[in-house]
Amino acid sequence: MNNLFFNRVTILGVGLIGASFALALKKRGICKEIVGYGRREENLKRAMNIKIIDTFELEAAAACRGSDLILFSMPVGSFIETAKTVRGSLKEGAIVTDVGSVKGKLVRDMEDLMTEGVNFVGGHPIAGSDRSGIDTASSDLFSGAKCILTPTEKTDGTALKVITELWDTLGATTIILDPDEHDKIYAAVSHLPHIIAYAIMNTVADVNASYLKFAGQGFKDTTRIASSSPELWRDICLMNKENLIELIELLKKNLDNLSAHLQRSDFDALEREFERARTFKKNVG
Amino acid sequence: MNNLFFNRVTILGVGLIGASFALALKKRGICKEIVGYGRREENLKRAMNIKIIDTFELEAAAACRGSDLILFSMPVGSFIETAKTVRGSLKEGAIVTDVGSVKGKLVRDMEDLMTEGVNFVGGHPIAGSDRSGIDTASSDLFSGAKCILTPTEKTDGTALKVITELWDTLGATTIILDPDEHDKIYAAVSHLPHIIAYAIMNTVADVNASYLKFAGQGFKDTTRIASSSPELWRDICLMNKENLIELIELLKKNLDNLSAHLQRSDFDALEREFERARTFKKNVG
């Protein structure tokens, strides 16, 4: 397909990811008009003024009417309610996709809410940031990033092709994963680290918040993602809570294990565990 | 004191920190000769060839003989044994200092091992890295860094002044802390984050090591310090184990708390905890 082009694109949630997606489409000239929808009119006005979007609507249904491509880029906790609101206004042939950090049941629920002739393709570009908002948006945010797509047996083949080509065009590498497998993986490599970053900050603050001024670069890096949006991550963590709760238990076992080595002053066992972690780390970069 | 100058300086442990210290002294022209000591002759030869040190010894006592300044920059677990080996060879008037990440009892033990006329001043520059070895050494590693000094009631005032001026000269900001207070603080802002970084890596590997290839920047930053030297951090964690074990328990309580909010799908409580963490994070940078 060499003629990837959308007449009208709707961005539901004009934050860092939604705005970067809009800028990326514009930069590559693959859409005519972008309409934004969001909760804060002031943000939408600014996004329009700085030409991230062409126009905006304060009602999600109005924003989706007549659009060929609809992107859900709001916090995942609002997807279903919004989908219910807009489903009656979707044009036949429209493709609905998303950038949510959880997939699994959410993807199946979104599919079930699509009307005749409207297709949903679940997506998750690995390009988040602890920063948020349109001011940090970039047309190249997805260049070189991975983008996970999570088709199911219900996914329309043509819609999947379009969305795959779309992310390719934006410079991302698409990877196909089962929606539930996606959630198991990202519970481990993303949602757990966020929980931990928040937990470390609160642990140190519980002891003595004034200790924080002695922190070096290691602490800063380890807790960078504790700056992430609480609302966004509340939704993500809750929508993947079964996987996450299991991983928290597993992490606690690993901590208990290290604590036991410390208690017994077992130099060899402790070094072995650290070495094991370092070996895996080398494979991640 | 405007005439800070050392005729002979000994670096016990020529790794990232020891080599950077040597380069920093040379760059500022405040020493005549630097002798290195370490376990690996090959490393010492290379350090000499690339002019980090001027000469080296394979016996710690020989390396310390006649030196005005002796820096302990080996893993902290080797300090006491090495101090016992070299104490008979220390010149009267010599100052012994260190860059160890634990202080507390180690500082008091080191003080007790000093001979008549030799003074120990405990130090800890906050300038480590997950990298190690002389190839990443830099004469400016300490520029803009904090350096904690931990004098006790036994510390010689003149020696403390010399070491303070030394770190000032290297561009570091010195901060005085009680040795035990130092260990409480750094257990929280440094040793705990290392334990966690190692524990996250091992947790994900326990689940499925192949998940690691899906990791994004958040995971990479959160686990950066899992690349740190296992031997170095084994020593540090074990020498501060009482504080660390206590903090691991406190972290587990924070994780249990978050897990309970997830279990109950308590959106507000979860967001409140994340928001609390983010607020503290803002103060750290």
Interface residues (C-beta under 8 A of the other chain):
Chain A: G77 I126 A127 G128 S129 D130 A145 K146 I148 I175 K184 I185 Y186 A188 V189 S190 L192 P193 H194 I195 I196 A197 Y198 A199 I200 M201 N202 T203 V204 A205 D206 V207 N208 A209 Y211 L212 K213 F214 A215 G216 Q217 G218 F219 K220 D221 T222 T223 R224 I225 A226 S227 S228 P230 E231 W233 R234 C237 L238 K241 L244 I245 L247 I248 E249 L250 L251 K252 N254 L255 D256 L258 S259 L262 Q263 S265 F267 L270 E271 E273 F274 E275 R276 A277 R278 F280 K281 K282 N283 V284 G285
Chain B: G77 I126 A127 G128 S129 D130 A145 K146 I148 I175 K184 I185 Y186 A188 V189 S190 L192 P193 H194 I195 I196 A197 Y198 A199 I200 M201 N202 T203 V204 A205 D206 V207 N208 A209 Y211 L212 K213 F214 A215 G216 Q217 G218 F219 K220 D221 T222 T223 R224 I225 A226 S227 S228 P230 E231 W233 R234 C237 L238 K241 L244 I245 L247 I248 E249 L250 L251 K252 N254 L255 D256 L258 S259 L262 Q263 S265 F267 L270 E271 E273 F274 E275 R276 A277 R278 F280 K281 K282 N283 V284 G285
